[in-house]
């Protein structure tokens, strides 16, 4: 009841109007239409953000088998995960997805320790998956009893992390996937618990069989209005309780009627004015109107630099987004190079990690995060708060664009160099450690990209180095005593 009253009050406040100021451009109360919402301007603080961390963590972390989509695959006849589930936990009429929730105890979860690790990793923003497609809310909700306070950990996961993240001076992000819940479970099948109306609060409303066609993304039986209202009400509650700096959405949000997406965005931007801060919302594909929020890519990146800021989310694991028994972690080298390439093109990276059901962060994940943090201690000035240069870089690496395309991209080599700027300084980052000498061909006199005379070249983590400018570029000498690993950064002053 309290949550319902709070949402009503928020709505009344929104109807009463407010003002929003961004980059000296005043907007008086955002209206729930694209014309008004496209007046939004990305705050300067976000343009300085380059690296964030989030995590898929919930009841699906208990089986820790193959994928976070375990919750839907376990109900599909003939699916390998269905076979694994029945062999491991028993038939579906005896053990459904709901029965993982009491096993999701998070007894070793410590929000402060997690955030300390994120800080050491060099993250600037962090936060949880507030609700995945499985329908289980990770916050103290008064709208649904299927939440982490009333069940499972019996703790306010979102709330604990929000306090810890903000206490360390990081921006707080909450990610949201609930729109995927529609037709996620076989609620039409009365032979399994997902078809029992008693559990509708978790599994979602009844939908006829075939209501979602994965291959085409079509919804022959679209959601009823109550589903849209519930989607918006939960977001309003999440906003009111935790005031996230960033709200991130997974794709398929177009299943939610446009007017509800518009109302959410207006509520969020107008609430931020009441909170006295500027916020960011992200979207995928065309789920929001261009310019109304920040575009996000999944497991992919741009092949060229853009004149707008963008985000990409990718997992530390090549295959899974949650903890699994056979992880395939990416190398630290790959993670750093991905960050460098994205930043050079006006993007930022939101890296997903994979905590265990008990709240531990696997050693392999911790090692990679700490190694990234050590690299950023030395090279962070070429990443944080930077802007793009005239070109993003040089070298043989060709990036394949497109949803889930990251596996198609080969590792970078020494000749792959990326550029960033900050103030009067220009940074050239070779995405593999060079030996002996390195040519930076974009600095060639014949190219005309350098408007001023180079005064000095410094190797971050070492000091000034010898260099020579010619028609072919700048030839930099790499000291044998340099001990840095991974990508190497040269700071050029004029």
HELIX and SHEET records of a PDB file:
HELIX    1   1 UNK A    2  UNK A   16  1                                  15    
HELIX    2   2 UNK A   34  UNK A   37  1                                   4    
HELIX    3   3 UNK A   44  UNK A   47  1                                   4    
HELIX    4   4 UNK A   60  UNK A   63  1                                   4    
HELIX    5   5 UNK A   70  UNK A   73  1                                   4    
HELIX    6   6 UNK A   80  UNK A   89  1                                  10    
HELIX    7   7 UNK A   97  UNK A  103  5                                   7    
HELIX    8   8 UNK A  111  UNK A  121  1                                  11    
HELIX    9   9 UNK A  157  UNK A  167  1                                  11    
HELIX   10  10 UNK A  178  UNK A  181  5                                   4    
HELIX   11  11 UNK A  193  UNK A  195  5                                   3    
HELIX   12  12 UNK A  197  UNK A  199  5                                   3    
HELIX   13  13 UNK A  200  UNK A  203  1                                   4    
HELIX   14  14 UNK A  225  UNK A  242  1                                  18    
HELIX   15  15 UNK A  253  UNK A  255  5                                   3    
HELIX   16  16 UNK A  258  UNK A  275  1                                  18    
HELIX   17  17 UNK A  332  UNK A  344  1                                  13    
HELIX   18  18 UNK A  363  UNK A  379  1                                  17    
HELIX   19  19 UNK A  380  UNK A  382  5                                   3    
HELIX   20  20 UNK A  406  UNK A  408  5                                   3    
HELIX   21  21 UNK A  441  UNK A  443  5                                   3    
HELIX   22  22 UNK A  445  UNK A  447  5                                   3    
SHEET    1   A 2 UNK A  19  UNK A  22  0                                        
SHEET    2   A 2 UNK A  25  UNK A  28 -1                                        
SHEET    1   B 9 UNK A  51  UNK A  55  0                                        
SHEET    2   B 9 UNK A 125  UNK A 131  1                                        
SHEET    3   B 9 UNK A 171  UNK A 176  1                                        
SHEET    4   B 9 UNK A 246  UNK A 249  1                                        
SHEET    5   B 9 UNK A 280  UNK A 283  1                                        
SHEET    6   B 9 UNK A 294  UNK A 298  1                                        
SHEET    7   B 9 UNK A 310  UNK A 315  1                                        
SHEET    8   B 9 UNK A 347  UNK A 353  1                                        
SHEET    9   B 9 UNK A  51  UNK A  55  1                                        
SHEET    1   C 6 UNK A 393  UNK A 394  0                                        
SHEET    2   C 6 UNK A 417  UNK A 422 -1                                        
SHEET    3   C 6 UNK A 425  UNK A 430 -1                                        
SHEET    4   C 6 UNK A 488  UNK A 493 -1                                        
SHEET    5   C 6 UNK A 456  UNK A 459 -1                                        
SHEET    6   C 6 UNK A 463  UNK A 464 -1                                        
SHEET    1   D 3 UNK A 437  UNK A 440  0                                        
SHEET    2   D 3 UNK A 473  UNK A 477 -1                                        
SHEET    3   D 3 UNK A 467  UNK A 470 -1                                        
END                                                                             
